[in-house]
Amino acid sequence: MKKIIFIFCLFSVILLIPVAVTAVGNISVSSLPSGAAVLLDGITTGTTTPTVIENVSSGSHIVSGNVPI
């Protein structure tokens, strides 16, 4: 009986432990004219348009670009 109660408690604890889920996605960026340096949240991505920024965490972000003159 004690063994059954122990197993039940163990499974209960495992089911109550929150699972961290990290949602990520991709952002497609294009511009006219093309060739703009792409910034994500003010940090350069090292890419120019057109491009896809991959593995971006879920939530609000600011995407901007600088076109060379």
N, CA, C and O atoms as a GROMACS GRO file, in nm:
protein
  276
    1MET      N    1   0.082  -0.120   0.000
    1MET     CA    2   0.000   0.000   0.000
    1MET      C    3   0.086   0.126   0.000
    1MET      O    4   0.057   0.223  -0.070
    2LYS      N    5   0.194   0.123   0.080
    2LYS     CA    6   0.284   0.239   0.086
    2LYS      C    7   0.350   0.262  -0.049
    2LYS      O    8   0.375   0.376  -0.088
    3LYS      N    9   0.379   0.153  -0.118
    3LYS     CA   10   0.441   0.164  -0.249
    3LYS      C   11   0.347   0.233  -0.348
    3LYS      O   12   0.392   0.316  -0.427
    4ILE      N   13   0.221   0.201  -0.345
    4ILE     CA   14   0.122   0.262  -0.434
    4ILE      C   15   0.107   0.411  -0.403
    4ILE      O   16   0.099   0.493  -0.494
    5ILE      N   17   0.104   0.445  -0.275
    5ILE     CA   18   0.092   0.586  -0.235
    5ILE      C   19   0.216   0.663  -0.280
    5ILE      O   20   0.205   0.776  -0.327
    6PHE      N   21   0.334   0.603  -0.264
    6PHE     CA   22   0.458   0.668  -0.307
    6PHE      C   23   0.457   0.694  -0.458
    6PHE      O   24   0.490   0.803  -0.503
    7ILE      N   25   0.419   0.594  -0.534
    7ILE     CA   26   0.414   0.608  -0.680
    7ILE      C   27   0.311   0.715  -0.720
    7ILE      O   28   0.338   0.795  -0.809
    8PHE      N   29   0.196   0.717  -0.654
    8PHE     CA   30   0.095   0.818  -0.682
    8PHE      C   31   0.149   0.958  -0.652
    8PHE      O   32   0.128   1.050  -0.732
    9CYS      N   33   0.216   0.976  -0.541
    9CYS     CA   34   0.273   1.106  -0.504
    9CYS      C   35   0.382   1.148  -0.604
    9CYS      O   36   0.390   1.264  -0.642
   10LEU      N   37   0.463   1.053  -0.645
   10LEU     CA   38   0.569   1.082  -0.741
   10LEU      C   39   0.511   1.130  -0.873
   10LEU      O   40   0.557   1.230  -0.928
   11PHE      N   41   0.410   1.062  -0.925
   11PHE     CA   42   0.346   1.104  -1.049
   11PHE      C   43   0.275   1.238  -1.034
   11PHE      O   44   0.274   1.318  -1.127
   12SER      N   45   0.217   1.263  -0.919
   12SER     CA   46   0.150   1.390  -0.894
   12SER      C   47   0.249   1.506  -0.899
   12SER      O   48   0.220   1.611  -0.957
   13VAL      N   49   0.365   1.486  -0.839
   13VAL     CA   50   0.467   1.590  -0.840
   13VAL      C   51   0.517   1.614  -0.982
   13VAL      O   52   0.535   1.729  -1.023
   14ILE      N   53   0.538   1.508  -1.055
   14ILE     CA   54   0.586   1.522  -1.194
   14ILE      C   55   0.483   1.598  -1.277
   14ILE      O   56   0.521   1.682  -1.359
   15LEU      N   57   0.357   1.571  -1.259
   15LEU     CA   58   0.253   1.639  -1.337
   15LEU      C   59   0.236   1.785  -1.297
   15LEU      O   60   0.189   1.866  -1.377
   16LEU      N   61   0.273   1.820  -1.176
   16LEU     CA   62   0.256   1.957  -1.129
   16LEU      C   63   0.375   2.046  -1.161
   16LEU      O   64   0.364   2.168  -1.151
   17ILE      N   65   0.487   1.988  -1.200
   17ILE     CA   66   0.604   2.067  -1.236
   17ILE      C   67   0.575   2.139  -1.367
   17ILE      O   68   0.545   2.075  -1.468
   18PRO      N   69   0.583   2.274  -1.366
   18PRO     CA   70   0.554   2.347  -1.491
   18PRO      C   71   0.661   2.319  -1.596
   18PRO      O   72   0.780   2.310  -1.566
   19VAL      N   73   0.615   2.307  -1.717
   19VAL     CA   74   0.705   2.282  -1.829
   19VAL      C   75   0.731   2.415  -1.898
   19VAL      O   76   0.636   2.483  -1.939
   20ALA      N   77   0.855   2.452  -1.912
   20ALA     CA   78   0.891   2.577  -1.979
   20ALA      C   79   0.886   2.556  -2.129
   20ALA      O   80   0.959   2.472  -2.183
   21VAL      N   81   0.802   2.630  -2.196
   21VAL     CA   82   0.790   2.623  -2.340
   21VAL      C   83   0.836   2.756  -2.397
   21VAL      O   84   0.781   2.861  -2.364
   22THR      N   85   0.935   2.750  -2.480
   22THR     CA   86   0.986   2.870  -2.543
   22THR      C   87   0.938   2.872  -2.687
   22THR      O   88   0.976   2.788  -2.768
   23ALA      N   89   0.853   2.970  -2.717
   23ALA     CA   90   0.802   2.982  -2.853
   23ALA      C   91   0.895   3.073  -2.933
   23ALA      O   92   0.932   3.181  -2.887
   24VAL      N   93   0.932   3.028  -3.050
   24VAL     CA   94   1.015   3.107  -3.139
   24VAL      C   95   0.952   3.110  -3.277
   24VAL      O   96   0.868   3.027  -3.310
   25GLY      N   97   0.994   3.206  -3.355
   25GLY     CA   98   0.943   3.217  -3.491
   25GLY      C   99   1.044   3.288  -3.580
   25GLY      O  100   1.155   3.320  -3.536
   26ASN      N  101   1.005   3.311  -3.703
   26ASN     CA  102   1.090   3.378  -3.800
   26ASN      C  103   1.024   3.507  -3.844
   26ASN      O  104   0.902   3.517  -3.846
   27ILE      N  105   1.106   3.607  -3.879
   27ILE     CA  106   1.055   3.734  -3.930
   27ILE      C  107   1.115   3.756  -4.068
   27ILE      O  108   1.237   3.756  -4.085
   28SER      N  109   1.029   3.775  -4.167
   28SER     CA  110   1.072   3.804  -4.303
   28SER      C  111   1.077   3.956  -4.319
   28SER      O  112   0.981   4.025  -4.287
   29VAL      N  113   1.191   4.007  -4.369
   29VAL     CA  114   1.210   4.151  -4.383
   29VAL      C  115   1.250   4.183  -4.526
   29VAL      O  116   1.339   4.120  -4.583
   30SER      N  117   1.181   4.283  -4.583
   30SER     CA  118   1.219   4.332  -4.716
   30SER      C  119   1.208   4.484  -4.714
   30SER      O  120   1.144   4.542  -4.626
   31SER      N  121   1.270   4.547  -4.813
   31SER     CA  122   1.266   4.693  -4.819
   31SER      C  123   1.280   4.739  -4.963
   31SER      O  124   1.325   4.664  -5.050
   32LEU      N  125   1.240   4.862  -4.988
   32LEU     CA  126   1.261   4.929  -5.116
   32LEU      C  127   1.337   5.056  -5.088
   32LEU      O  128   1.280   5.143  -5.021
   33PRO      N  129   1.456   5.076  -5.131
   33PRO     CA  130   1.536   4.979  -5.207
   33PRO      C  131   1.586   4.866  -5.117
   33PRO      O  132   1.588   4.880  -4.995
   34SER      N  133   1.625   4.757  -5.178
   34SER     CA  134   1.680   4.646  -5.101
   34SER      C  135   1.822   4.682  -5.058
   34SER      O  136   1.880   4.780  -5.104
   35GLY      N  137   1.877   4.602  -4.969
   35GLY     CA  138   2.014   4.625  -4.922
   35GLY      C  139   2.022   4.701  -4.792
   35GLY      O  140   2.131   4.743  -4.752
   36ALA      N  141   1.909   4.719  -4.724
   36ALA     CA  142   1.911   4.789  -4.595
   36ALA      C  143   1.967   4.697  -4.487
   36ALA      O  144   1.936   4.578  -4.483
   37ALA      N  145   2.049   4.754  -4.400
   37ALA     CA  146   2.099   4.677  -4.285
   37ALA      C  147   1.982   4.657  -4.189
   37ALA      O  148   1.909   4.752  -4.158
   38VAL      N  149   1.963   4.535  -4.141
   38VAL     CA  150   1.847   4.501  -4.059
   38VAL      C  151   1.886   4.502  -3.911
   38VAL      O  152   1.984   4.440  -3.870
   39LEU      N  153   1.806   4.574  -3.830
   39LEU     CA  154   1.825   4.577  -3.686
   39LEU      C  155   1.703   4.516  -3.619
   39LEU      O  156   1.590   4.541  -3.661
   40LEU      N  157   1.726   4.437  -3.517
   40LEU     CA  158   1.618   4.378  -3.438
   40LEU      C  159   1.634   4.429  -3.295
   40LEU      O  160   1.734   4.400  -3.229
   41ASP      N  161   1.537   4.504  -3.249
   41ASP     CA  162   1.542   4.564  -3.115
   41ASP      C  163   1.667   4.650  -3.098
   41ASP      O  164   1.727   4.653  -2.990
   42GLY      N  165   1.707   4.721  -3.205
   42GLY     CA  166   1.819   4.812  -3.199
   42GLY      C  167   1.955   4.748  -3.214
   42GLY      O  168   2.057   4.817  -3.207
   43ILE      N  169   1.959   4.617  -3.234
   43ILE     CA  170   2.085   4.545  -3.247
   43ILE      C  171   2.096   4.492  -3.390
   43ILE      O  172   2.003   4.428  -3.440
   44THR      N  173   2.209   4.518  -3.453
   44THR     CA  174   2.226   4.473  -3.591
   44THR      C  175   2.223   4.320  -3.598
   44THR      O  176   2.276   4.250  -3.512
   45THR      N  177   2.159   4.271  -3.704
   45THR     CA  178   2.152   4.126  -3.724
   45THR      C  179   2.265   4.077  -3.812
   45THR      O  180   2.285   3.956  -3.826
   46GLY      N  181   2.339   4.170  -3.873
   46GLY     CA  182   2.446   4.132  -3.964
   46GLY      C  183   2.396   4.093  -4.101
   46GLY      O  184   2.471   4.036  -4.181
   47THR      N  185   2.268   4.122  -4.131
   47THR     CA  186   2.211   4.088  -4.260
   47THR      C  187   2.155   4.213  -4.326
   47THR      O  188   2.134   4.316  -4.262
   48THR      N  189   2.130   4.201  -4.456
   48THR     CA  190   2.064   4.308  -4.531
   48THR      C  191   1.941   4.252  -4.598
   48THR      O  192   1.929   4.131  -4.619
   49THR      N  193   1.850   4.342  -4.633
   49THR     CA  194   1.725   4.299  -4.696
   49THR      C  195   1.748   4.260  -4.841
   49THR      O  196   1.836   4.316  -4.907
   50PRO      N  197   1.671   4.165  -4.890
   50PRO     CA  198   1.571   4.085  -4.819
   50PRO      C  199   1.637   3.975  -4.736
   50PRO      O  200   1.742   3.922  -4.772
   51THR      N  201   1.574   3.942  -4.623
   51THR     CA  202   1.630   3.841  -4.533
   51THR      C  203   1.521   3.781  -4.446
   51THR      O  204   1.409   3.832  -4.440
   52VAL      N  205   1.554   3.676  -4.379
   52VAL     CA  206   1.466   3.615  -4.280
   52VAL      C  207   1.546   3.606  -4.150
   52VAL      O  208   1.654   3.546  -4.146
   53ILE      N  209   1.492   3.665  -4.044
   53ILE     CA  210   1.554   3.655  -3.912
   53ILE      C  211   1.492   3.533  -3.845
   53ILE      O  212   1.371   3.529  -3.824
   54GLU      N  213   1.575   3.434  -3.813
   54GLU     CA  214   1.524   3.307  -3.760
   54GLU      C  215   1.538   3.300  -3.609
   54GLU      O  216   1.620   3.369  -3.549
   55ASN      N  217   1.455   3.214  -3.550
   55ASN     CA  218   1.459   3.182  -3.406
   55ASN      C  219   1.442   3.305  -3.316
   55ASN      O  220   1.516   3.324  -3.220
   56VAL      N  221   1.343   3.388  -3.351
   56VAL     CA  222   1.312   3.506  -3.271
   56VAL      C  223   1.213   3.466  -3.164
   56VAL      O  224   1.113   3.401  -3.193
   57SER      N  225   1.241   3.503  -3.039
   57SER     CA  226   1.151   3.467  -2.929
   57SER      C  227   1.016   3.535  -2.947
   57SER      O  228   1.007   3.641  -3.008
   58SER      N  229   0.912   3.474  -2.893
   58SER     CA  230   0.779   3.531  -2.905
   58SER      C  231   0.771   3.660  -2.826
   58SER      O  232   0.845   3.680  -2.729
   59GLY      N  233   0.682   3.748  -2.867
   59GLY     CA  234   0.666   3.877  -2.800
   59GLY      C  235   0.683   3.991  -2.897
   59GLY      O  236   0.696   3.970  -3.017
   60SER      N  237   0.682   4.111  -2.844
   60SER     CA  238   0.694   4.232  -2.926
   60SER      C  239   0.841   4.262  -2.955
   60SER      O  240   0.927   4.249  -2.868
   61HIS      N  241   0.867   4.302  -3.078
   61HIS     CA  242   1.002   4.337  -3.121
   61HIS      C  243   0.994   4.458  -3.214
   61HIS      O  244   0.890   4.486  -3.273
   62ILE      N  245   1.104   4.530  -3.224
   62ILE     CA  246   1.114   4.643  -3.316
   62ILE      C  247   1.213   4.604  -3.424
   62ILE      O  248   1.329   4.573  -3.396
   63VAL      N  249   1.166   4.606  -3.550
   63VAL     CA  250   1.251   4.578  -3.664
   63VAL      C  251   1.271   4.710  -3.738
   63VAL      O  252   1.174   4.778  -3.772
   64SER      N  253   1.398   4.746  -3.763
   64SER     CA  254   1.428   4.868  -3.835
   64SER      C  255   1.541   4.842  -3.931
   64SER      O  256   1.604   4.736  -3.928
   65GLY      N  257   1.566   4.939  -4.017
   65GLY     CA  258   1.673   4.922  -4.115
   65GLY      C  259   1.737   5.053  -4.151
   65GLY      O  260   1.677   5.160  -4.137
   66ASN      N  261   1.860   5.044  -4.197
   66ASN     CA  262   1.935   5.160  -4.244
   66ASN      C  263   1.980   5.134  -4.386
   66ASN      O  264   2.049   5.036  -4.414
   67VAL      N  265   1.939   5.222  -4.477
   67VAL     CA  266   1.979   5.209  -4.616
   67VAL      C  267   2.105   5.291  -4.638
   67VAL      O  268   2.107   5.410  -4.608
   68PRO      N  269   2.211   5.229  -4.690
   68PRO     CA  270   2.334   5.306  -4.714
   68PRO      C  271   2.311   5.409  -4.823
   68PRO      O  272   2.241   5.384  -4.921
   69ILE      N  273   2.373   5.526  -4.806
   69ILE     CA  274   2.355   5.636  -4.904
   69ILE      C  275   2.470   5.634  -5.003
   69ILE      O  276   2.474   5.717  -5.093
   0.00000   0.00000   0.00000
